[in-house]
Structures are given as structure tokens and as C-alpha cells.
């Protein structure tokens, strides 16, 4: 009987799950940085460096989360174990860490309402991950779908982290973020709604290491990446905001434009099935 159980055991693929472990480590490190920032603030010291660290760890987790799925699909190593492990890592890196970050920056000023806002974001993120796993586990769910239903929680965390980075840049040299910080609570509530909404967002699953592009497009993409690296204080926020807005304006765009954009990002088949 033990031999049969071993044959049915979940397979653990090394490289994709190492990336997921990196995601989890970044989330854990972000939480530790936030807690260190709280200690510094309570002692009258400047917590900006710790907030910076937490932001970069959350953004690093976004990179690891992007890589684990790509590596799994590239090697044909997608598994139920990897999906569950990824969700557990996501709830730490993109649920707990951003909630604590915003609570530390501004929500603590609102007492019990701050706790509520942070929890709503965390709960909606967890519900979205649970819904995603349930749909993906269904054999007739269309596992080849090339888009997400609802704003992905890694993108939500990336948006919060990148906007926080932008605010830190605006208030460089200050011990606390200025009045801009009061934009974070409504943003968290809006993202909570978007994560559990029915708005479709491209997953870029069709874009992988083998994706080909013409020379002009390659040059444009390279320039955008270089420009983002040179202006890391605010460009990541622009990228995440553009992604958020794309899902909202996509249904209102002319059909020809949507087909062209969806073709470029590998989402054309899903678009045609929706219309």
C-alpha cells in the first residue's frame, strides 16, 4: 500500500519551487523590516530605511512570483503542489506584508478602522487566491486561459509597494511620509474590490523565454526597461497603474485595438472567446 501512496504523492519540481521559496523569503523579510521600522519609530529614530527595505522585498517577491510560473510552464512542470505552495507564499508576501506596511505608515492613525481596512485587503486577497485555486483545479475550467479574473494579488501588492516607494522619494529626508500617505487607505479598499471583481487582466502566460519580437519592438522594450531602472523611484508605480487601468478600459476600447493589443501580449484567444 505504501508503494501505491508513493506513486500518487505530489511531485516537487526544484527550480519553480525554489522561486516560490524566494517569494516566501522576501515576504518574510518584508514583515521583519516593517516590525524593525515600528521599533525604530517608537524609539524616535528614522524608520525610512526599514520601510525602503520592506518595499524592495515586496517588489522582489513580485519578481520571484513571475519567475516561478514561467519556469514551471517552460519545463512542463506545473503541479498541484506548486500551485498550493505558490498561494501560501503569496498570502505572506502580497497579503500580510502590504497590509502591515500600510498599517505602519498610516492606518495606525485610524485605530480600529485601520485594523479593519488592513484586514479587508488581506481577506480579499486570500479569497481571490482560494477562488483561483478552485477554478484551476476544475478539469473543465479551461486551464489554458490566458487571463486573470480579478486584479492579481501580486500586482496589487506591487502597486502598493511602488506607490510607497514614490512617496518616500517625494519626502526624502523626512522621518515620516507626508500627506500623500492618506491616499493609501482608499487605494487598499479599491484594490480589495478589484481583486475579487470579475474584471479580466492579461496574465502574459504566452510570453516566455522563447517569445520572439521584431528588432524595433525589442529596442522599444529594452528602452522601457532601461528607463524604468534609471527612474526606479516612480516608474514602477506607473507600470502597475497602467496595468490596473488596462483592465478597466479594455472593454471600452475599439475592437480592433483590443485584438491588436491582445495579440501582442498573447491574449488573443481569450479575447475572442469573450466576445
Secondary structure, 3 states (H helix, E strand, C coil): CHHHHHHCCCCCCHHHHHHHHHHHHHHHHHHHHHHHHHHHHHCCCCCHHHHHHHHHHHHHHHHHHHHHHHHHHHCCCCCHHHHHHHHHHHHHHHHHHHHHHHHHHCHHHHCHHHHHHHHHHHHHHHHHHHHHHHHHHCCCCCCCCCEEECCCHHHHHHHHHHHHHHHHHHCCCCCCCCHHHHHHHHHHHHHHHHHCCCCEEECCCCCCCCCCCCHHHHHHHHHHHHHHHHCCCCHHHHHHHHHHHHHHHHHHCCHHHHHHHHHHCCCHHHHHHHC
